[in-house]
């Protein structure tokens, strides 16, 4: 592609296509993005054709600033996801991981780079500093896929975001000390760490204060709040970089943490905007950095590079976790999972690309190994951790393939649905602000919380790591819709469900707009009132397995209009609520959980060999 606009369009289109393919195939998104970048860059060139995407020709001298600003936005968005209250239980572990753990990783990686890759000591130390980082671009998607239970998810999230600016800072400071390796240089590095972190913290705090004050005093209209935030992130990064190199990453990370944890203005809309932008940036960056590699780079990847990557996985990470979690209170299972989760991401790729060029210009032998070695580590760690982390978490009891349900409401309908979920092996937590309904749910043996589902208390005090879906089952349509809006950022828009509003004239003024609702449950016309009437008539939840001899059509013919499917358990074990927007079409091997009236339950049942009800 010779036209710049075609290459830019291809980068965006391929990035999003790779994200969708990764989601569809349950693969690590970063792996698919890297393979896509390799395919449109070095692989096409190897086949004797011009590169489809050539980032160096496309962006020229703007490549490095564009990558740097994109990484800054990604780290700011990562900072927005950090809750300081999590540090009450995991702060000591996180602090040790980004200090003791980082030092251990740096030491092991340095020794391996020198002994295995044959790099001279200055370059080995520099590569070790680069590979200290993990990064939110890879940790975040993996955690969403694995959904670990307990504190390990919080620890990994904090480590991935905080360690990036630390690794970048160490790389810059040591690079500047390479020409003069002596005691003075070591002192300069120590002072540089303090100065860089301090400048970043001050600039980040100033940026956060500017944004919060502007929003609190209504100096910004709503439609400008997200764009102004983006501009302030870029300005904070650039200002900090002008004062001290790599202080910019500290600045934007600190800015994100401070903005997320203040209580003066609401920033959920900003976070939603940044999450969308970050997805685009991550997709584009990985394709750009992979596409600019040359085939000659891959020729340098041998058994030494693979051995180096395996040593980081099997030695460096377990050693870092072992020393960082002494007297931490974590179980051996939690430590084992932490020791098996340290993928490298976009920051490592970006830093390696920059410093490889600088080292080659300085004439250091072995500098050409930086980029291929780093990409080997990125691809290898993403592949290993991405394909094994979820099974390992389930084996250790730190994750489940069947995420639980947060049920808004403790009324009779919610209690019946929740009891059915519990009987089928799903964890549930009911939330209701009615003392009477809460008491009745507790007497029924259901886990229930007396609180408003919209309160800050729930997000602050309730561990939602084992919960993946929301069912809003109150008679109040507005409350159901607000709950879906509140939790769609946590669980995803496709995982928040609510009961349909009362039947009536479509488009009436009291109806909540469709864009503000969750997915409608249990089929067309199934409202809270209709379910309540069915319960009053004696309806109960029953399970029916479909077979080749007793199909969905047979179920309908047997039960007529006296049964209403609530959930479908597929033959593969997936547990799916029935929704109004998709026609019910269960297949043989699936199991139906239905609300059945006594008359239907008393009708003729299929033969035992055909189905079990």
VOGU-3710 file (C-alpha; in Angstrom, 3 decimals, decimal comma):
1> xxxxxxxxxx> 0,000/0,000/0,000  1,646/3,225/-1,106  -1,075/5,667/-0,117  -0,750/6,782/3,529  -4,501/6,905/4,094  -4,810/3,278/2,964  -2,144/2,197/5,438  -3,759/4,152/8,275  -7,154/2,655/7,479  -5,604/-0,825/7,273
11> xxxxxxxxxx> -3,955/-0,429/10,696  -7,288/0,445/12,330  -9,288/-2,176/10,448  -6,783/-4,983/11,012  -6,418/-4,066/14,670  -10,122/-4,291/15,391  -10,477/-7,422/13,238  -7,697/-9,068/15,240  -9,403/-8,087/18,507  -12,679/-9,614/17,309
21> xxxxxxxxxx> -10,971/-12,794/16,098  -9,191/-13,175/19,427  -12,489/-12,745/21,293  -14,272/-15,176/19,000  -11,589/-17,858/19,323  -10,888/-17,227/23,046  -7,241/-16,393/22,301  -4,995/-13,711/23,820  -5,684/-10,566/21,794  -2,039/-9,465/21,883
31> xxxxxxxxxx> -0,931/-12,694/20,223  -3,355/-12,273/17,319  -2,349/-8,601/16,947  1,346/-9,459/16,794  0,811/-12,215/14,245  -1,273/-9,820/12,148  1,502/-7,216/12,268  4,100/-9,793/11,269  1,894/-10,940/8,384  1,391/-7,484/6,825
41> xxxxxxxxxx> 5,020/-6,435/7,349  7,974/-8,829/7,301  6,063/-11,852/5,983  4,756/-9,971/2,941  8,258/-8,634/2,304  9,677/-12,151/2,557  7,293/-13,235/-0,216  8,826/-10,621/-2,508  6,064/-8,006/-2,297  6,109/-4,468/-0,885
51> xxxxxxxxxx> 5,010/-4,237/2,734  1,289/-3,664/3,155  2,117/-1,502/6,171  5,482/0,229/6,545  5,337/2,313/9,743  8,759/3,931/9,256  7,867/5,291/5,813  4,324/6,110/6,899  5,159/8,111/10,021  8,872/8,832/9,683
61> xxxxxxxxxx> 10,129/10,895/12,585  6,656/11,012/14,103  6,689/7,277/14,876  8,400/7,569/18,255  6,344/10,547/19,539  3,106/8,893/18,416  4,018/5,627/20,167  5,071/7,489/23,324  1,856/9,504/23,550  -0,232/6,403/22,898
71> xxxxxxxxxx> 1,534/4,550/25,708  0,898/7,560/27,964  -2,847/7,398/27,273  -2,837/3,642/27,918  -1,118/4,084/31,283  -3,504/6,888/32,242  -6,452/4,637/31,502  -4,768/1,932/33,558  -4,381/4,367/36,446  -8,095/5,145/36,226
81> xxxxxxxxxx> -8,848/1,488/36,975  -6,866/1,443/40,236  -8,722/1,774/43,531  -6,574/2,884/46,460  -8,841/0,961/48,832  -7,427/-2,251/47,395  -4,079/-1,355/48,937  -5,475/-1,952/52,434  -5,140/-5,690/51,912  -2,635/-6,007/49,077
91> xxxxxxxxxx> -0,516/-2,846/49,318  2,450/-4,517/51,015  2,604/-7,219/48,345  2,354/-4,714/45,499  5,082/-2,544/47,035  7,417/-5,541/47,319  6,627/-6,675/43,777  7,592/-3,335/42,225  10,758/-3,078/44,328  12,125/-6,451/45,441
101> xxxxxxxxxx> 10,377/-8,318/42,627  11,585/-5,839/40,018  15,158/-6,108/41,334  15,064/-9,911/41,193  13,667/-9,906/37,654  16,262/-7,350/36,559  19,099/-9,387/38,074  18,033/-12,740/36,604  17,295/-11,225/33,184  20,671/-9,452/33,177
111> xxxxxxxxxx> 22,599/-12,625/34,026  20,656/-14,600/31,421  21,218/-11,944/28,744  24,958/-12,030/29,385  25,399/-15,806/29,794  22,838/-17,080/27,273  22,607/-14,323/24,661  26,243/-13,296/24,968  25,523/-9,580/25,406  28,180/-7,390/26,972
121> xxxxxxxxxx> 27,340/-6,331/30,527  26,021/-2,814/29,748  23,613/-4,163/27,120  22,628/-7,124/29,314  21,757/-4,786/32,188  19,802/-2,537/29,834  17,801/-5,444/28,375  17,102/-6,664/31,905  15,689/-3,248/32,811  13,453/-3,269/29,720
131> xxxxxxxxxx> 12,034/-6,698/30,605  11,183/-5,720/34,188  7,851/-4,399/32,886  4,671/-6,410/32,379  1,983/-3,930/31,407  -1,783/-3,270/31,466  -2,086/-3,916/27,729  -1,590/-7,640/28,330  -2,484/-8,106/32,002  -5,908/-6,425/31,675
141> xxxxxxxxxx> -7,257/-8,594/28,828  -5,893/-11,751/30,459  -7,513/-10,926/33,801  -10,845/-10,282/32,082  -10,538/-13,679/30,412  -9,361/-15,609/33,494  -11,457/-13,725/36,101  -9,346/-14,806/39,106  -10,998/-14,926/42,518  -9,688/-13,021/45,512
151> xxxxxxxxxx> -6,807/-10,591/45,717  -4,563/-11,955/42,959  -6,394/-10,010/40,270  -5,943/-6,746/42,158  -2,250/-7,478/42,771  -1,557/-8,247/39,119  -3,487/-5,196/37,925  -1,574/-2,830/40,229  1,771/-4,419/39,423  1,189/-4,249/35,675
161> xxxxxxxxxx> 0,375/-0,537/35,745  2,913/0,661/38,311  5,865/-1,371/37,009  5,741/0,124/33,488  7,016/3,610/34,369  9,546/2,051/36,756  11,000/-0,162/34,030  11,089/2,715/31,542  12,795/4,968/34,095  15,433/2,366/34,956
171> xxxxxxxxxx> 16,177/1,868/31,273  16,679/5,574/30,610  18,783/6,199/33,701  21,061/3,249/33,080  21,396/4,125/29,382  22,662/7,546/30,373  25,147/5,940/32,781  26,590/3,466/30,239  29,425/5,748/29,071  30,622/6,292/32,680
181> xxxxxxxxxx> 30,139/3,096/34,725  31,453/4,098/38,162  30,314/4,960/41,673  29,276/8,429/40,599  27,078/6,914/37,905  25,419/4,635/40,466  24,715/7,602/42,699  23,354/9,458/39,692  20,973/6,579/38,964  19,728/6,523/42,555
191> xxxxxxxxxx> 19,151/10,274/42,574  17,602/10,076/39,127  15,036/7,545/40,335  13,952/9,851/43,150  13,930/12,945/40,930  12,077/11,262/38,042  9,394/9,796/40,310  9,035/13,114/42,151  8,668/15,184/38,979  6,157/12,694/37,586
201> xxxxxxxxxx> 4,110/12,726/40,784  4,017/16,530/40,933  3,047/16,982/37,290  0,457/14,186/37,518  -1,070/15,723/40,648  -1,236/19,114/38,941  -2,959/17,603/35,904  -5,475/15,743/38,078  -6,206/18,856/40,157  -6,732/20,941/37,018
211> xxxxxxxxxx> -9,207/18,434/35,614  -11,144/17,893/38,855  -11,416/21,612/39,678  -12,535/22,419/36,137  -15,261/19,794/36,299  -16,337/20,589/39,853  -16,776/24,276/39,075  -18,507/23,517/35,773  -15,905/25,300/33,684  -16,220/22,469/31,172
221> xxxxxxxxxx> -19,421/21,464/29,372  -20,150/17,759/29,344  -19,214/17,244/25,700  -15,724/18,675/26,298  -14,803/16,779/29,451  -13,369/13,703/27,715  -11,470/15,679/25,028  -10,052/18,052/27,651  -8,982/15,057/29,735  -7,131/13,636/26,743
231> xxxxxxxxxx> -5,459/16,993/26,122  -4,409/17,268/29,773  -2,940/13,759/29,667  -0,864/14,664/26,608  0,183/17,986/28,146  1,159/16,383/31,467  3,195/13,746/29,685  4,972/16,268/27,484  5,696/18,666/30,368  7,135/15,936/32,585
241> xxxxxxxxxx> 9,253/14,622/29,716  10,671/18,087/29,129  11,767/18,306/32,760  13,061/14,738/33,093  13,040/11,871/30,528  10,539/9,099/31,354  8,937/11,187/34,102  5,992/11,442/31,722  4,894/7,854/32,322  4,927/8,458/36,065
251> xxxxxxxxxx> 2,934/11,645/35,554  0,100/10,108/33,553  -0,100/7,051/35,831  -0,310/9,249/38,927  -2,858/11,487/37,219  -5,072/8,494/36,451  -4,885/7,149/40,007  -5,722/10,525/41,557  -8,624/11,223/39,197  -10,091/7,755/39,775
261> xxxxxxxxxx> -9,905/7,963/43,569  -11,245/11,466/44,196  -14,881/11,778/45,267  -15,713/15,317/44,114  -16,797/14,662/40,531  -18,026/11,643/38,576  -15,579/10,332/35,993  -17,270/7,134/34,798  -17,980/8,700/31,394  -14,319/9,627/31,024
271> xxxxxxxxxx> -13,245/6,085/31,851  -15,638/4,662/29,252  -14,212/7,010/26,620  -10,640/6,109/27,581  -11,367/2,363/27,498  -12,605/2,674/23,914  -9,623/4,817/22,925  -7,202/2,427/24,638  -8,580/-0,526/22,690  -7,923/1,347/19,439
281> xxxxxxxxxx> -4,453/2,413/20,545  -3,376/-1,028/21,748  -4,644/-2,633/18,542  -2,843/-0,113/16,365  0,402/-0,042/18,354  1,008/-3,761/18,340  0,396/-3,979/14,609  2,647/-0,982/13,943  5,534/-2,257/16,081  5,279/-5,795/14,705
291> xxxxxxxxxx> 4,965/-4,603/11,103  8,160/-2,510/11,263  10,309/-5,543/12,030  12,545/-6,959/9,301  12,894/-10,576/8,298  16,564/-10,361/9,237  15,427/-9,762/12,819  13,736/-13,151/12,896  16,858/-14,848/11,613  18,557/-13,801/14,842
301> xxxxxxxxxx> 15,959/-15,634/16,925  17,457/-18,977/17,826  17,448/-21,462/20,644  19,289/-18,915/22,785  16,367/-16,480/22,606  13,875/-19,219/23,423  16,005/-20,386/26,346  16,230/-16,787/27,558  12,442/-16,447/27,442  11,909/-19,742/29,267
311> xxxxxxxxxx> 14,339/-18,715/31,989  12,316/-15,552/32,586  9,170/-17,671/32,924  10,561/-20,556/34,956  13,182/-18,838/37,109  12,897/-15,041/37,196  9,167/-14,758/37,857  8,885/-17,544/40,478  11,933/-16,153/42,304  10,488/-12,628/42,269
321> xxxxxxxxxx> 7,155/-13,848/43,647  8,774/-16,056/46,279  10,828/-13,182/47,710  8,043/-10,596/47,374  5,341/-12,617/49,112  7,198/-13,693/52,261  4,827/-13,221/55,236  2,207/-11,813/52,884  -0,682/-13,975/54,063  -1,259/-15,284/50,528
331> xxxxxxxxxx> -1,951/-18,985/50,117  0,410/-21,195/48,160  -2,207/-21,386/45,402  -2,310/-17,599/45,080  1,489/-17,447/45,042  1,598/-20,155/42,376  -0,807/-18,239/40,155  1,117/-14,979/40,619  4,304/-16,827/39,706  2,690/-17,918/36,458
341> xxxxxxxxxx> 1,546/-14,523/35,214  4,094/-12,034/33,877  3,415/-11,359/30,180  5,260/-8,500/28,502  3,430/-5,930/26,430  3,535/-2,709/24,478  5,865/-0,774/26,794  8,601/-3,403/26,489  8,211/-3,411/22,700  8,273/0,389/22,463
351> xxxxxxxxxx> 11,296/0,847/24,761  13,280/-1,902/23,037  12,586/-0,391/19,608  13,814/3,036/20,744  16,975/1,969/22,547  18,018/-0,587/19,934  18,303/2,248/17,424  20,235/4,446/19,856  22,655/1,643/20,756  23,266/0,774/17,110
361> xxxxxxxxxx> 24,098/4,416/16,455  26,604/4,270/19,322  28,179/1,165/17,798  27,449/-1,339/20,572  27,814/-4,953/19,376  24,708/-7,018/19,997  22,309/-4,058/19,922  20,595/-5,619/16,917  19,400/-8,427/19,231  17,270/-6,134/21,374
371> xxxxxxxxxx> 14,156/-6,002/19,214  13,960/-9,677/18,133  14,741/-10,862/21,675  12,107/-8,578/23,179  9,479/-9,668/20,668  10,386/-13,297/21,330  9,737/-12,678/25,020  6,475/-10,851/24,284  5,135/-13,535/21,932  6,394/-16,362/24,123
381> xxxxxxxxxx> 5,041/-15,036/27,408  1,702/-14,056/25,898  1,390/-17,480/24,286  2,410/-19,437/27,398  0,476/-17,404/29,950  -2,471/-16,708/27,688  -3,115/-20,371/26,937  -2,383/-21,775/30,397  -3,423/-19,126/32,939  -7,166/-19,877/32,798
391> xxxxxxxxxx> -6,817/-23,680/33,173  -4,264/-23,179/35,957  -6,534/-20,749/37,806  -9,414/-23,224/37,620  -7,160/-26,081/38,754  -6,024/-24,018/41,738  -9,593/-23,040/42,580  -8,912/-19,377/41,848  -11,309/-19,111/38,931  -14,406/-20,750/37,600
401> xxxxxxxxxx> -15,677/-21,455/34,122  -19,182/-20,606/35,390  -19,115/-17,041/36,757  -21,711/-16,199/39,369  -24,643/-13,810/39,265  -25,291/-10,547/41,058  -29,057/-10,403/41,534  -30,666/-7,019/42,114  -33,734/-7,682/44,236  -34,631/-10,139/46,983
411> xxxxxxxxxx> -38,348/-10,346/46,168  -40,140/-13,673/45,503  -39,220/-13,657/41,798  -35,561/-12,956/42,531  -35,515/-15,618/45,252  -36,949/-18,282/42,947  -34,470/-17,473/40,173  -31,549/-17,350/42,634  -32,505/-20,666/44,233  -32,568/-22,251/40,779
421> xxxxxxxxxx> -29,110/-20,837/40,014  -27,696/-22,158/43,275  -29,124/-25,626/42,662  -27,271/-25,670/39,334  -23,893/-24,851/40,814  -23,771/-21,083/40,302  -22,853/-18,630/43,021  -25,297/-15,779/43,570  -25,449/-12,649/45,672  -28,774/-10,873/46,125
431> xxxxxxxxxx> -28,845/-7,146/46,878  -31,919/-5,323/48,107  -32,602/-2,157/50,091  -35,805/-3,613/51,523  -35,272/-4,995/55,030  -38,286/-7,297/54,709  -37,169/-8,823/51,391  -33,621/-9,164/52,688  -34,878/-11,008/55,776  -37,017/-13,376/53,687
441> xxxxxxxxxx> -34,075/-14,173/51,407  -31,834/-14,840/54,397  -34,458/-17,154/55,921  -34,564/-19,014/52,606  -30,818/-19,663/52,917  -29,802/-17,300/50,108  -26,714/-15,072/50,304  -28,091/-11,548/50,462  -26,777/-8,062/51,146  -28,908/-5,311/52,658
451> xxxxxxxxxx> -27,852/-2,337/50,526  -28,669/-0,386/47,411  -27,232/-1,960/44,279  -26,284/1,551/43,168  -24,353/2,437/46,318  -20,601/2,896/46,533  -20,621/0,408/49,405  -21,219/-2,505/47,040  -18,316/-1,716/44,711  -16,032/-0,947/47,661
461> xxxxxxxxxx> -16,841/-3,833/49,995  -18,101/-6,688/47,832  -15,631/-8,943/46,025  -17,059/-9,188/42,508  -14,158/-11,227/41,131  -16,176/-14,463/41,096  -19,259/-12,750/39,638  -19,616/-12,196/35,930  -23,251/-11,327/35,230  -26,052/-9,148/36,576
471> xxxxxxxxxx> -29,756/-9,974/36,797  -31,948/-6,976/37,652  -35,184/-8,539/38,914  -37,031/-5,767/40,715  -40,515/-4,490/39,765  -39,013/-1,025/39,192  -37,907/-0,590/35,578  -35,885/2,533/36,343  -33,925/0,783/39,095  -33,292/-2,217/36,856
481> xxxxxxxxxx> -32,007/0,036/34,086  -29,794/2,052/36,435  -28,309/-1,146/37,820  -27,512/-2,343/34,306  -25,896/1,004/33,499  -23,914/0,868/36,732  -22,532/-2,622/36,197  -22,105/-2,849/32,434  -18,638/-1,310/32,831  -17,714/-4,067/35,289
491> xxxxxxxxxx> -19,282/-7,105/33,625  -19,692/-5,921/30,034  -22,799/-4,780/28,225  -23,575/-8,309/27,040  -23,613/-9,628/30,640  -26,211/-7,325/32,265  -29,847/-8,429/32,119  -33,118/-7,005/33,350  -36,783/-7,865/33,302  -38,906/-6,403/30,537
501> xxxxxxxxxx> -41,083/-3,404/31,409  -44,801/-3,814/31,878  -46,733/-4,439/28,714  -48,344/-1,363/27,308  -48,264/1,086/24,475  -44,789/1,203/22,964  -42,967/4,495/23,235  -44,944/5,860/26,181  -43,261/8,618/28,136  -42,761/6,579/31,304
511> xxxxxxxxxx> -40,812/3,847/29,491  -37,023/3,810/29,829  -35,218/4,299/26,528  -33,896/1,058/25,027  -30,321/2,401/24,986  -30,399/2,688/28,782  -31,571/-0,848/29,451  -29,778/-4,138/29,835  -30,685/-7,205/27,829  -34,325/-8,172/28,408
521> xxxxxxxxxx> -34,815/-11,475/30,214  -36,967/-14,542/29,682  -38,601/-13,779/26,381  -41,072/-11,174/25,061  -43,741/-10,044/27,490  -42,214/-11,728/30,558  -42,446/-8,909/33,093  -42,145/-8,851/36,864  -45,910/-8,712/37,214  -46,434/-11,705/34,935
531> xxxxxxxxxx> -43,829/-13,730/36,820  -45,388/-12,726/40,134  -48,803/-13,948/38,949  -47,286/-17,252/37,813  -45,659/-17,752/41,214  -48,957/-16,986/42,922  -50,570/-19,673/40,757  -48,025/-22,215/42,047  -45,399/-22,162/39,294  -42,015/-23,685/40,135
541> xxxxxxxxxx> -38,644/-23,926/38,445  -37,993/-27,294/36,774  -35,084/-28,748/34,820  -35,582/-30,665/31,556  -32,851/-32,261/29,454  -33,481/-32,339/25,718  -32,467/-35,338/23,641  -32,903/-36,582/20,096  -36,028/-38,388/21,317  -37,414/-35,405/23,242
551> xxxxxxxxxx> -36,592/-32,167/21,404  -37,456/-28,542/21,961  -40,522/-29,002/19,747  -41,634/-31,921/21,907  -41,187/-29,779/25,029  -43,382/-27,076/23,529  -46,009/-29,580/22,486  -45,999/-31,216/25,930  -46,139/-28,063/28,021  -47,902/-25,686/25,654
561> xxxxxxxxxx> -48,148/-22,164/26,998  -47,826/-23,332/30,612  -44,001/-23,253/30,757  -41,502/-20,462/30,207  -37,777/-21,154/29,706  -35,546/-19,089/31,999  -32,066/-20,478/31,315  -30,392/-22,834/28,867  -27,450/-25,020/29,872  -25,749/-26,012/26,642
571> xxxxxxxxxx> -24,177/-29,402/26,033  -20,782/-27,675/26,359  -21,708/-26,481/29,860  -22,417/-22,826/29,079  -25,151/-21,304/31,222  -27,136/-18,722/29,258  -30,176/-16,699/30,331  -33,025/-16,719/27,841  -33,451/-13,234/26,357  -36,156/-11,472/24,420
581> xxxxxxxxxx> -33,957/-10,414/21,479  -32,900/-13,949/20,518  -35,336/-16,715/19,634  -35,174/-19,729/21,942  -33,630/-22,603/19,986  -32,134/-25,182/22,358  -30,565/-28,263/20,806  -30,518/-31,917/21,861  -28,070/-32,237/24,723  -29,045/-28,864/26,167
591> xxxxxxxxxx> -30,895/-28,554/29,465  -33,776/-26,139/30,035  -34,554/-24,478/33,338  -38,150/-23,360/33,035  -40,905/-21,854/35,131  -43,701/-24,398/34,993  -47,278/-24,140/36,258  -48,665/-27,106/38,243  -50,951/-28,122/35,404  -47,994/-28,410/33,049
601> xxxxxxxxxx> -45,956/-30,291/35,624  -48,765/-32,791/36,032  -49,024/-33,494/32,322  -47,492/-36,546/30,723  -43,698/-36,511/30,941  -41,351/-38,046/28,375  -40,029/-41,537/28,905  -37,136/-41,755/31,394  -34,804/-42,972/28,677  -35,575/-39,920/26,583
611> xxx> -35,390/-37,103/29,116  -35,201/-36,311/32,790  -37,378/-33,572/34,221
//
